[in-house]
Amino acid sequence: MSPQTARWGRIGFTIVLAVYGLVLLRTGMRDFDDPGLLHLINLPIHETGHLVFMPFGETMQLLGGSLFQILVPIVFVASFAWRRDWFAAFVCLWWVAHNFWDVSVYVGDARARALPLLGDDPDNHDWFNLLGIWDRLDLDRLYASRLLGIGTTLYFIAVIGCLTTALRAPVKNSPYLPQDDARY
């Protein structure tokens, strides 16, 4: 694969991420019958977060799912940034944005508890319980809109970063390119 082909591949992938993100923003990620592929990837990460944070008490265990769901892709962003693979870092930042959107839907559902949960018991809703503990259940929509705003900001940064990196930076460290050519 030539560097030019790789560059156009990155530009095409960025366009897919941008359009998919706009579709998610438009629909509000509320299709309960088809939550999407990324949600199905993020759900096990979310559930693992409950186990990881379990030793720190009930509140942290409840918060741990959403927190871990956001922290895991941040670790990927940091890893790629440390390796100076900026395109991959921005793609993972898009994943962080998606997770903020995903968590915002969950937070915004705290009072209604209409989302289908794994255990089918609406009383096991993390954010219903957390906001109830904190006596902030009436602010679920406000917190959800703030998380949505953070996610949307990160989405735009990620898309602009992907596009800028794809257009300006040479494609390096690709297993498909000759490694002895110093231009790449």
SULURDA-V818235 format. One record per backbone hydrogen bond with DSSP energy under -0.5 kcal/mol. NH is the residue of the N-H (numbers start at 0). CO is the residue of the C=O. If there is no record, write none. Layout:
BEGIN
nh: <NH & NH>
co: <CO & CO>
END
This chain:
BEGIN
nh: <5 & 6 & 7 & 8 & 9 & 10 & 11 & 12 & 13 & 14 & 15 & 16 & 17 & 18 & 19 & 20 & 21 & 22 & 23 & 24 & 25 & 26 & 27 & 28 & 29 & 31 & 33 & 39 & 40 & 41 & 42 & 43 & 44 & 45 & 46 & 47 & 48 & 49 & 50 & 51 & 52 & 53 & 53 & 55 & 56 & 60 & 61 & 62 & 63 & 64 & 64 & 65 & 66 & 67 & 68 & 69 & 70 & 71 & 72 & 73 & 74 & 75 & 76 & 77 & 78 & 79 & 80 & 81 & 82 & 83 & 84 & 85 & 88 & 89 & 90 & 91 & 92 & 93 & 94 & 95 & 96 & 97 & 98 & 99 & 100 & 101 & 102 & 103 & 104 & 105 & 106 & 107 & 108 & 108 & 109 & 112 & 119 & 121 & 123 & 124 & 125 & 128 & 129 & 130 & 131 & 132 & 133 & 134 & 135 & 136 & 138 & 139 & 142 & 143 & 144 & 145 & 146 & 147 & 148 & 149 & 150 & 151 & 152 & 153 & 154 & 155 & 156 & 157 & 158 & 159 & 160 & 161 & 162 & 163 & 164 & 165 & 166 & 167 & 168 & 171 & 176 & 180 & 181 & 183>
co: <1 & 2 & 3 & 4 & 5 & 6 & 7 & 8 & 9 & 10 & 11 & 12 & 13 & 14 & 15 & 16 & 17 & 18 & 19 & 20 & 21 & 22 & 23 & 23 & 26 & 29 & 30 & 35 & 36 & 37 & 38 & 39 & 40 & 41 & 42 & 43 & 44 & 45 & 46 & 47 & 48 & 49 & 50 & 52 & 53 & 56 & 57 & 58 & 59 & 60 & 61 & 61 & 62 & 63 & 64 & 65 & 66 & 67 & 68 & 69 & 70 & 71 & 72 & 73 & 74 & 75 & 76 & 77 & 78 & 80 & 79 & 83 & 84 & 85 & 86 & 87 & 88 & 89 & 90 & 91 & 92 & 93 & 94 & 95 & 96 & 97 & 98 & 99 & 100 & 101 & 102 & 103 & 104 & 105 & 106 & 108 & 116 & 119 & 120 & 121 & 123 & 124 & 125 & 126 & 127 & 128 & 129 & 131 & 130 & 130 & 135 & 136 & 138 & 139 & 140 & 141 & 142 & 143 & 144 & 145 & 146 & 147 & 148 & 149 & 150 & 151 & 152 & 153 & 154 & 155 & 156 & 157 & 158 & 159 & 160 & 161 & 162 & 163 & 164 & 169 & 173 & 177 & 179 & 180>
END
